[in-house]
Amino acid sequence: MEILTDDRRKLEQIPVLDEDGRIEYYKIPNYKLRKEFLTMAERKFLRVLINIVKKLNENENKNMYFQISTQVAINRIIDINNKRNTALYEEIKDKSIDYVLYDMNSGNIIACIELDDNTHVNDPKRIERDKLIDKMFKEVD
């Protein structure tokens, strides 16, 4: 029972007031907005990519117009070839890649970039996830 109490304290609670302005009860929403969309390292690297893309778009062939998307779901950029193997879909369904560079005109993917910053180094789950993503991208090359 002690653990349940501790877990409740970690949840964001929204007070619901009665008509006199007093707290009647607390509502615990199922969802909440994350504070950060990108880590500090991801934001810094994105600034570098934006400058690179800007230069590419100024100097490259005008048939191509480069763009960057962030936090792209893997299942938007990799298709499962063996549809009967549902475990393959389970592997990618909740994963994303940090940056995708693509041509706006054709929609073709130019590069996919995963930034392995310090959040990837000491977390065994993150290391396993990165190995799986590396394996997937090697297979599609």
N, C-alpha and C positions, 0 to 999 in steps of 0.2 A: 504494500500500500504506500509506503514511503516513496518508492520510485515514481508512482503515478502522480503524487503530489509534486515532486520535483519537475516532472515532464509538463504539468499544467502551468507551472510558473514560467517555463520557457516559451509558451505559446503567446502570441500576440492577442490580447483581449481588447474588445471595443465595448466601452460602457454604453448601455442603453438606459436613457433617462426616462423617468416618469413625467407626468404633466407638471409636477412641482419642481422639476430640475434635479431631483435626487436620482442616484444610480439605482435602477430597478433590478438589473441583472447585467451580466457580461456576455457578450456574443463572441464566440471564437470562429473567425472566418476560416474556410477551408483553404483559401489561397491568400498569399500576400506578395506584394511587389518586392523583388530583390532590390537591395540598395545599390549594387554595382552590376552593370551589364558586362563590362570588360574589366579585367584586372589592370592595375597601373602599368605593368609590363606590356599587356596587350594594347593598351591605349598608346603607349610610347611607340611600339612597333607599328601600329596603325598609322601614326603620323609619318613615319618613314615611308611606308607603303603608299600613302596618299601623295607624297612628293614624287616618288618614283613613277606612279601612274600619271601624274600631271605631266611629267617630262616625256613619258612615252606617248601620251596623247598629243603633245605638241610636235614631236619629232617623227613619229611613226607614220606608216601608210594610213591615209585617211579612210581606207576601207574598214579599219578596225578602230574601235573606241573602247579602251580598257576601263573596267570598273571593278570595285572591290566590294564583296559582301562579307560580313562577319558572323561568326557563330552559326554556320550553315549546317543543317541536319545532314548527316552522312547519307541517309536514304534519299536525299534530293540530288546527290551527285554520284552515287554508286547504285547500280541496279543489281538485283540478285539474278544470276544467270540460271541457277537451279531452283526453280520455284517450288519444287517438291520438298526441298530441304528447309523446313520452317525454322530450324535452328539458326540458319544464316541470317534470316530477318531479325530474329531475337538478338543476334550479336550487334546489329547496327541500329536498331530502332531508337535507342535513347542516346545516341552519340552524335557529337557535332565536331566540326573542324573549325579552327579559329578564323581562317581567311580563305576566300576563294577569289582568285583573279580570273575574270572572264571578259570576253569580247561582247559588248553590248549589242553590236550589229548582228552577229551570228548566234549569240547565246553560247558559243563554245567556251569550255573551261580551258584556261591557259595554265593555271597552277593552283594547287591546294597547299596551304601552309598551316602547320600546327606549331605553335610557339611553345617550346618546352622550357618554360621559365621555372623558377624555384618551387612553384606549386606542384611540379611534376617529379621532383627529385626524391623526396623523402616519403612519398605516399605509395605503398605497394599496389593499391588498387589502380592508381593513376599510371604507374609503370606498366602494369598488365594491360590496361586500356590502350596505352601508347603502342605497345608491341602489337596488339591486335589491329590497330589502325594502320601501322606500318605494313603489316602483312597484307591487309586488304588492298592498299595502294600499290604494293609490289605486284599483286596478282592482276591488277587492271592495266598496268603499264604495257 
